[in-house]
Amino acid sequence: MQDDAPKNDPDLSHQAAVVPAGRAAKLAATGAASVVVPAIVADAGEHATRRFLEFFAATIRNRNTRTAYLHAVSRFFAWCEHHQLRQLADIEPLHVAAYIEVLGKSFEKPTVKQHLAAIRMLFDWLVTGQVVAANPAHAVRGPKHVVKTGKTTVLDAPLEKWMDLLIYYAEDWDSTFRTDRTLYFTQEYWYLFTACIRADALGRPLARKEAIQRMRVSLSEDAKVERIKRAVDDKWLTEKQSGRDKVLRPTDKLRTAMDNHLQRTLAEAQRVIRQLG
């Protein structure tokens, strides 16, 4: 594969993503700038489009990082378009690896690693939003970058492995708690489930009022109560009246899921440690 995609990158202060000419794109306002949604995303539907916009609007607060990541993913999707990849589901690890290989011929290693990070993080967001089933960039490795400080050479391999492990943890959590009704990979459920299991292990069930406080996200109290109700309905938690409040306990279903999640994550962490050893 050759990188025949457009080489001239436009000024990203007014548009954040590049879409090849002749293909439809959707515009949406994000902050003070307009974001052009790549055709491959727009063609996946309204939910995919909204998820794409939310990634840049909600998860990346630094303006320079947001601009760099928008540029990176737009360039990747333009390359996909050029190579006849018309749907998000068509993109496979082989394609991401081929793109990163091509990118390395024109850019320095830190830039290539940043582009791969942007692609990987975006697809993580699309996976957790149930836009795509898997992250095609998850297993793709970027180039090794060596940073020299004085006489000391510092390899960034440990940091890269740590990032890979965090991604593995997130994806395993996602697959553990995915149900037909909802997706539990959100911060509020992470705080809720871990707090309930820890409190139960200490012999004191978690009061619902305390559980709401532990769900450290910017949601209204009503929204948090609704999420607790959903977890109870899906039999991850039990809820019983105790005095003036209700108490929450983890079910055997949650304990088993969390234990399996723990064992898989520990095994992966041990594998990474052996590689770095």
Backbone torsions as a table, in degrees:
resi	resn	phi	psi	omega
1	MET	NA	137.2	177.2
2	GLN	-113.2	147.9	-178.2
3	ASP	-86.2	85.3	-179.5
4	ASP	-97.9	9.4	179.4
5	ALA	-66.5	160.8	-177.8
6	PRO	-52.7	133.0	-177.6
7	LYS	-91.7	-28.2	-175.5
8	ASN	-83.7	110.0	-177.0
9	ASP	-88.1	131.3	-177.7
10	PRO	-75.2	169.3	175.4
11	ASP	-68.6	118.5	-174.1
12	LEU	-87.4	7.8	178.0
13	SER	-73.7	-17.4	-179.7
14	HIS	-116.1	-28.3	174.9
15	GLN	-135.2	144.1	-168.1
16	ALA	-104.8	-14.4	-179.5
17	ALA	-140.8	146.1	-177.1
18	VAL	-100.2	130.9	177.4
19	VAL	-120.1	128.8	-179.3
20	PRO	-55.6	145.5	-178.7
21	ALA	-60.9	145.8	176.7
22	GLY	90.3	-2.9	179.0
23	ARG	-115.3	148.0	-177.1
24	ALA	-72.5	146.4	175.5
25	ALA	-141.4	156.4	179.6
26	LYS	-113.9	140.2	179.5
27	LEU	-104.1	140.5	174.9
28	ALA	-147.0	146.4	-179.1
29	ALA	-84.6	131.8	175.7
30	THR	-132.5	106.6	-176.0
31	GLY	65.7	-129.8	-177.2
32	ALA	-94.9	-7.0	-176.0
33	ALA	-112.0	158.7	175.3
34	SER	-98.9	134.4	-179.3
35	VAL	-106.8	124.2	175.0
36	VAL	-88.6	116.7	-178.5
37	VAL	-79.6	124.8	179.3
38	PRO	-55.2	146.3	-176.4
39	ALA	-57.5	-37.9	-178.1
40	ILE	-63.5	-30.0	176.5
41	VAL	-80.8	-46.9	-179.7
42	ALA	-59.0	-37.6	-179.0
43	ASP	-69.2	-17.1	179.3
44	ALA	-80.0	-7.4	175.0
45	GLY	115.4	173.7	-176.2
46	GLU	-64.0	-39.7	-178.8
47	HIS	-64.7	-42.1	178.6
48	ALA	-63.8	-41.2	178.7
49	THR	-62.2	-45.7	-180.0
50	ARG	-64.0	-41.2	-179.7
51	ARG	-63.6	-39.9	177.6
52	PHE	-59.8	-46.8	-179.2
53	LEU	-67.2	-39.2	-179.9
54	GLU	-64.2	-34.2	179.8
55	PHE	-57.1	-46.1	-177.5
56	PHE	-81.0	-30.8	-177.5
57	ALA	-80.3	-34.4	-169.9
58	ALA	-107.0	-27.8	-172.1
59	THR	-101.4	-17.8	-178.2
60	ILE	-119.5	106.5	-174.9
61	ARG	-86.3	-30.1	-179.2
62	ASN	-75.0	125.1	-174.2
63	ARG	-63.9	-41.5	-178.6
64	ASN	-66.1	-40.9	177.6
65	THR	-64.6	-42.0	179.7
66	ARG	-60.4	-44.6	180.0
67	THR	-63.6	-42.8	-179.6
68	ALA	-64.4	-41.9	-178.6
69	TYR	-70.3	-37.5	175.7
70	LEU	-61.0	-43.5	178.2
71	HIS	-62.5	-42.8	-177.2
72	ALA	-63.3	-48.2	-177.1
73	VAL	-72.3	-32.3	178.5
74	SER	-65.7	-38.7	178.6
75	ARG	-65.8	-39.8	178.4
76	PHE	-64.4	-44.9	-179.0
77	PHE	-68.7	-30.5	174.7
78	ALA	-65.4	-39.0	176.6
79	TRP	-64.5	-42.6	177.0
80	CYS	-59.4	-44.0	179.0
81	GLU	-59.2	-44.0	-179.1
82	HIS	-63.0	-31.3	-178.6
83	HIS	-99.8	25.8	170.7
84	GLN	65.5	27.1	173.4
85	LEU	-94.6	102.3	-170.0
86	ARG	-97.2	-14.9	-177.6
87	GLN	-129.3	148.2	179.4
88	LEU	-58.0	-38.0	-178.2
89	ALA	-67.3	-16.6	-179.9
90	ASP	-79.6	-17.2	-175.9
91	ILE	-78.5	123.8	-177.6
92	GLU	-120.0	165.6	178.4
93	PRO	-52.1	-36.8	179.3
94	LEU	-58.7	-39.7	-180.0
95	HIS	-68.2	-43.2	179.6
96	VAL	-63.3	-43.4	-179.9
97	ALA	-62.2	-41.5	179.1
98	ALA	-64.0	-40.8	179.8
99	TYR	-64.6	-44.1	179.9
100	ILE	-63.6	-37.3	177.3
101	GLU	-62.6	-44.4	178.8
102	VAL	-65.5	-41.9	-178.6
103	LEU	-60.8	-36.3	-178.6
104	GLY	-64.8	-16.1	178.6
105	LYS	-81.0	-15.8	-176.0
106	SER	-118.3	-17.3	-174.0
107	PHE	-128.0	158.7	175.8
108	GLU	-70.3	159.0	-175.6
109	LYS	-57.9	-43.0	178.8
110	PRO	-59.6	-36.4	178.9
111	THR	-68.1	-41.7	179.1
112	VAL	-62.6	-43.1	179.8
113	LYS	-64.0	-37.3	178.5
114	GLN	-66.3	-40.6	178.5
115	HIS	-63.2	-43.0	179.1
116	LEU	-64.6	-39.8	178.4
117	ALA	-61.8	-41.0	179.7
118	ALA	-63.9	-45.4	-179.9
119	ILE	-63.5	-44.7	-178.5
120	ARG	-63.3	-45.2	-178.6
121	MET	-66.6	-39.2	178.5
122	LEU	-62.6	-45.4	-179.1
123	PHE	-68.3	-32.2	172.7
124	ASP	-57.9	-44.1	180.0
125	TRP	-64.8	-39.4	179.0
126	LEU	-69.3	-34.4	177.8
127	VAL	-66.3	-48.1	-178.5
128	THR	-66.9	-21.9	175.8
129	GLY	-90.5	4.9	178.1
130	GLN	61.6	32.6	174.3
131	VAL	-84.5	-41.6	175.5
132	VAL	-128.0	159.9	-174.9
133	ALA	-83.6	-30.7	-176.3
134	ALA	-146.0	160.1	180.0
135	ASN	-93.6	110.3	-177.8
136	PRO	-70.3	-14.2	-179.2
137	ALA	-94.9	-4.0	-173.1
138	HIS	-59.1	-46.4	-174.5
139	ALA	-89.6	-3.4	-176.9
140	VAL	-79.3	130.9	-179.5
141	ARG	-101.3	137.7	177.0
142	GLY	-83.9	175.0	179.2
143	PRO	-69.1	149.8	176.5
144	LYS	-74.5	131.3	-179.7
145	HIS	-116.7	128.8	-179.6
146	VAL	-107.3	126.7	177.3
147	VAL	-107.7	121.7	-178.7
148	LYS	-101.0	126.1	177.6
149	THR	-123.6	106.5	-176.6
150	GLY	61.1	-125.6	178.8
151	LYS	-92.2	-1.9	-175.5
152	THR	-99.0	131.6	175.7
153	THR	-102.2	122.3	-176.9
154	VAL	-110.6	119.4	176.8
155	LEU	-89.8	141.7	-179.3
156	ASP	-93.6	13.4	-178.9
157	ALA	-57.5	-44.3	179.5
158	PRO	-58.9	-41.9	179.3
159	LEU	-65.1	-40.8	178.8
160	GLU	-62.8	-42.9	179.1
161	LYS	-64.4	-38.0	178.7
162	TRP	-63.8	-42.3	177.6
163	MET	-62.6	-41.6	178.5
164	ASP	-61.5	-39.3	-179.0
165	LEU	-67.1	-39.7	178.0
166	LEU	-63.6	-39.5	177.8
167	ILE	-65.2	-42.2	177.8
168	TYR	-59.2	-46.4	179.5
169	TYR	-57.2	-47.1	-177.6
170	ALA	-63.3	-44.2	-178.2
171	GLU	-68.9	-35.5	178.4
172	ASP	-68.8	-40.4	175.2
173	TRP	-59.3	-45.2	-178.9
174	ASP	-58.3	-48.2	-178.7
175	SER	-69.5	-28.8	179.4
176	THR	-66.8	-41.7	-171.9
177	PHE	-108.0	10.6	175.7
178	ARG	-72.3	131.1	177.0
179	THR	-130.7	174.9	177.9
180	ASP	-68.6	-24.6	-174.4
181	ARG	-88.1	-39.2	-170.6
182	THR	-158.0	171.0	177.3
183	LEU	-112.7	122.8	-173.9
184	TYR	-93.5	3.9	178.6
185	PHE	-84.4	77.9	172.6
186	THR	-139.5	155.7	-174.9
187	GLN	-57.4	-39.6	-175.1
188	GLU	-63.6	-36.7	178.9
189	TYR	-72.5	-34.7	177.3
190	TRP	-60.4	-49.0	178.7
191	TYR	-63.4	-41.2	-177.3
192	LEU	-65.1	-51.3	-176.1
193	PHE	-66.2	-45.7	-178.7
194	THR	-66.0	-37.9	179.2
195	ALA	-65.9	-40.7	-179.5
196	CYS	-65.6	-43.3	-178.8
197	ILE	-67.1	-42.2	-179.6
198	ARG	-65.2	-44.6	180.0
199	ALA	-62.8	-40.8	-180.0
200	ASP	-65.4	-38.0	178.8
201	ALA	-65.4	-29.3	178.6
202	LEU	-84.1	-1.3	176.0
203	GLY	85.0	15.1	177.3
204	ARG	-135.6	109.2	-179.6
205	PRO	-56.5	149.9	-177.7
206	LEU	-82.6	122.5	175.8
207	ALA	-69.3	146.2	-177.4
208	ARG	-60.2	-36.9	179.3
209	LYS	-61.0	-41.5	178.6
210	GLU	-70.1	-37.1	179.0
211	ALA	-60.9	-40.8	178.8
212	ILE	-62.0	-39.2	178.5
213	GLN	-68.2	-34.8	-179.6
214	ARG	-71.0	-22.6	179.7
215	MET	-78.5	81.1	-167.4
216	ARG	-79.9	65.6	177.2
217	VAL	-135.0	161.6	-176.3
218	SER	-83.2	66.7	175.6
219	LEU	-117.4	154.2	175.3
220	SER	-69.7	161.4	178.6
221	GLU	-62.4	-37.5	179.0
222	ASP	-62.4	-39.3	179.9
223	ALA	-66.1	-39.2	178.4
224	LYS	-67.0	-40.8	177.2
225	VAL	-61.5	-39.7	179.3
226	GLU	-63.8	-38.1	179.1
227	ARG	-69.3	-36.5	175.3
228	ILE	-63.5	-43.9	179.1
229	LYS	-60.1	-40.3	179.8
230	ARG	-63.9	-42.2	179.6
231	ALA	-65.4	-35.4	176.6
232	VAL	-68.7	-44.8	179.7
233	ASP	-61.5	-35.6	180.0
234	ASP	-86.6	6.6	173.4
235	LYS	65.0	33.2	169.4
236	TRP	-88.6	-28.8	-178.8
237	LEU	-133.1	158.4	167.3
238	THR	-113.7	151.9	-178.6
239	GLU	-135.1	123.3	-179.7
240	LYS	-134.0	148.2	179.1
241	GLN	-69.7	136.7	176.7
242	SER	-145.4	101.1	-175.6
243	GLY	67.6	-129.8	-178.4
244	ARG	-86.9	-8.8	-177.1
245	ASP	-124.4	173.2	174.0
246	LYS	-106.1	149.0	178.5
247	VAL	-114.2	148.7	-177.1
248	LEU	-113.7	138.3	175.7
249	ARG	-131.9	147.2	174.7
250	PRO	-73.9	142.8	175.8
251	THR	-85.3	168.9	175.2
252	ASP	-60.5	-32.4	178.4
253	LYS	-61.0	-44.1	179.8
254	LEU	-69.6	-43.3	-179.9
255	ARG	-59.3	-44.3	-179.4
256	THR	-64.4	-44.4	-179.9
257	ALA	-62.2	-43.7	-178.8
258	MET	-68.8	-37.0	178.6
259	ASP	-65.7	-43.2	177.7
260	ASN	-64.1	-41.2	177.1
261	HIS	-60.4	-42.2	178.7
262	LEU	-62.2	-47.9	-176.8
263	GLN	-62.9	-41.7	179.0
264	ARG	-65.7	-43.2	-178.6
265	THR	-66.8	-40.7	177.1
266	LEU	-62.6	-41.5	179.9
267	ALA	-62.8	-41.7	178.8
268	GLU	-67.3	-40.5	179.1
269	ALA	-63.3	-41.7	179.0
270	GLN	-64.9	-37.1	178.0
271	ARG	-63.7	-43.5	179.4
272	VAL	-64.2	-41.8	179.4
273	ILE	-62.1	-40.0	178.3
274	ARG	-64.8	-37.5	178.8
275	GLN	-65.0	-37.5	-178.4
276	LEU	-81.1	-21.2	-174.7
277	GLY	-51.9	NA	NA
